[in-house]
């Protein structure tokens, strides 16, 4: 796989994961990992982080010609 295609693909995947975290945070769906309840604010933080990674990947992919 070429570098440009890899950057686009990883950018799209990270952006989708970021939007999924935001959708979970907006809908206030409960998440439980074993006996641990995951707070809603974690989805906001992880969503912002994943969306930033996605946008960086897409931006880098567009710079590689």
Helices and strands as residue ranges (DSSP letters): H 3-27, E 31-33, E 36-38, H 40-63
